[in-house]
């Protein structure tokens, strides 16, 4: 091999090595800036952060440009801009279409208000997979019955889901996510439904044990007394992330029902 050929080969190998380094650096940067990781860091941080409501690609981009840390994909606002009521009149696939535009338009994480998960554990775990595919960082699921009633409506009954059934729904979501940083937030509606602190604490504990990444306590009081009372008793417990568990075939559904549905 001539010296010129050897020189070219050496430079070629150096170039490949540099390209590999660039690829590795870019992959590392992509990992650290993943939207799900951003949201998880916000949830685990001791610093106070704010999410702002958005309901379209344009409003989501405005939220980001305004400087908020993340986006709350509001079920109320999304259904309103579709011209329907916040009672699961918009299907979960229609919500998914909207939130996909929101995710494509922004680089900050989106936490989707996913109502009750749009059905039982099977609907909820499928939703998680579809949200992951579209770059949504997490979903917040409330412990009501499907179809849900908007929490802010006065004089309406607000029936809550069975605690065990909802906890197993959370577990199903965590077991079936592919991205370990995807966040599943359990929203406790005990105060909305007229129950007291003990019921809220019981439900929050069950959902924490099921693997929820965070607990959202909801109250429509004009003062923070419900939330403050809960936080005093809750004492800032840390939630572990559950191991990813993949299930894909129809034949698995029966076994999953035995595992995730409450025993009669």
N, C-alpha and C positions, 0 to 999 in steps of 0.2 A: 504494500500500500504506500503510495507516495506521501510525502510530508504534507502536501496540500490536502490530500484526501483525509489524512489523519487529523489535520487541523479542523477540517469541516465536520468530521465525525465527532470530535471533542466538543465543538461549539454546538452541534446538534443535540448532543446529550445534555449539555449545560442548559440549552433552551428548554428541553423537555423537563428537566429538573425544576427550572424556574416556573414553568407552566404548572407543574404539579403543586409547587408551593402556593402559587396564586389560587389554584382551585381549592386547596385545603383551607387557605385563609378565607376565601369567599364562602366555603361551606360552613366554616366555623362562625363567621359573621351572621350567616343566614340562620344558624341554629340559635345563636344568642338573641337574635332579634325576632324570633318566631312570635307571632301574635299571641298564641296560647301561653307561651313563657312570659310574655309581657304582662298578661292578665294575672297569671299565677303569682308573679312577683308583686303586683299591686295588692292582691288579696293577702299576701303574707307579710307585707311591709308594715312596719310600725308607724309609718308616715300616713297622713290623711290624703286620700286622692279622690277626685271627683269624676264621675261618668256623666255624660250629657245625653239626653234623649235624641234619637234620630229615627227616621222612618222611610228614608229614601237615599239613593246614592248622593244626591246633591246636599241634603241636610247632613248626611254623615261627613261629607267633605268639609262643610262649614264648621262642624263640631271639631274636626281635627285642626283646621286652620285657626280656630279660636284658642286652641292651646290646651284642650282637655286631655286627660290621660287615657281615656277610653270612651266607648260608646255604649249606651244602653239602648238596645233594639226594642223599643217599647211596643208591646202587643196592642195596647190601646191606640197608639198613634198610627201604627201600621194598618190596623183594621179601619181606623177612621179615614185615612187617606185612600183606602180602597173602597170607601163608601159603605162599609158594613159595620155591624155592632161588634163589640168586644166580647162575644159569646161563642167563639169558635165558628163563626159564620164563614170566615176565611179559612180555607183548608191549610194544612201544614205545608203542602207543596207550594201554595201561593205565597205563604210567609217566607218560605225558603228562597223563592225567586227574588223577592224584595231584598232580603238580607244578603244574597249573593252580589247584587249590585252595590250594596253598601260596603261589603268587604273588598270588592274590586276597586272602589273609589278611594280607599283609605289605607294607611299603614299602621294605625293604632288598633288595639284589640276591640272586638265587639262581644259584649255579653248579651245574648238574646233572651228576651222575656218569652219563654217557651210555654207559657200557660201551664197546663197539667202534664205536658209531654205529648198532648194530642191523642190520648188514649191510655192503654195499659202499658206494662213494661215493654212489650214487644214494639209498640209504636215509638216509645221513648228511646229505646236503644238504637232503633233504626234512624231516628232523627239525629242522634249524636254522630253517627257515621256520616250522614249527609252534610251536617254542619262542618265536620272536620274536612271533608272534601272541598268545601267552599272557603276554607280559611277563616271560619268563625272561631273565636277563641274559647267560647264557653256558652252554656245555657243555664237559665234559672228556671226551675220547675216548682210550681206551687202545689201544696197538699190539699187541693180541692178535688171534687168529682168532675168528670168530663160529661157534658160540656160545661165550661166554667162560667161563673157569674162575675162581672167586674167588681172588684173589691170596694170601689168608691161609690157604688150605687146605694142609695138609702132605702131602707125598708124592704130589702130583698134578702131571702134566705141565702146563707153561705155555707152549704153542707161541705164538711171536710171529708177527705179520704180516710180510710182505715189506716192507722199508724203503721202496722206491719206491711200492708200492701204497698204503701207509699215508700217505705224504707227499702223494700225489695225492688221497687222501680228504680230508686237511686242506685242500688247495687248493680242492677242490670246495666244501667248506663255506664257506670265506672268499669264494669267487667268487659264491656264491649268496645270501649274507645281504643283507638290505635295510638294516638298521640298521648304519652303519659302526662303531658302538661295541660291537656284539655280540661277545663274546669266545669264541674257540675255543682251548681249552687242550689241548695234546698231552701225554698221560701216557705216559712211557717205562717199560716193564716189564722192561728188560734185567736188572736186579739180581734181580727176582722170578724170572725164568726161569733164573737161574744163570749169566748172562753177566757179564763184567767191565766195568770202567770204559770201556775203548776202545769197546765195543759201545754203551754208553749214550751216549757223546759223539757217535758217528757218527749214531745215530738222532736225537738232539736237534738236531744241526746240520741234518740233512735236513728235519726238521719245522719248524725256524725258517725255513729258506729257502722252505718251502712256504707260509709266512704265519701260522703259529701265533702267537697273541697271548701265550702263555706256555708254558713247559715245566714239567711236574710230574714230578719224579723220585721213583719209588716204591721203597721198600725195607722189608722186614719184620724187619730186624735190630733188636735191642733197644738198640743204640747208633747214633749218627749218622754213623759212619765212612763209609758209602757216600755219603751226601748231602754231607758235607764234602769228600770227595775229588772229587766231581763239581763242586761249586761252585768249588773251587780251580782246576780246569782250565777251567771254563766262563767265568769272569771277567765275569759279569753282562752278557752281550750284550743289546742293545736290538733289539726285533722290530718291523718296519714293518707297518702295516695295509694289506692288499691292497685294490685297487679293486673296487668292487661290480660283479658281472657277472650279469645276469639272463637266465636261460634257462627257457622255460615249456612248449614244445610237445613232443608225442611224437616228432615228426620230428627233434627236436634230440638225442634220446637216443643215436642211433647216432654222431653227431658227438662227443658228450660222451664216449662210451666210447672212441673213438679218442684223445681228448685226455687222459682221466684214468686209463685202465687201462694197466698196463705193457706195453711192446711185447714180443712173444714172440721 
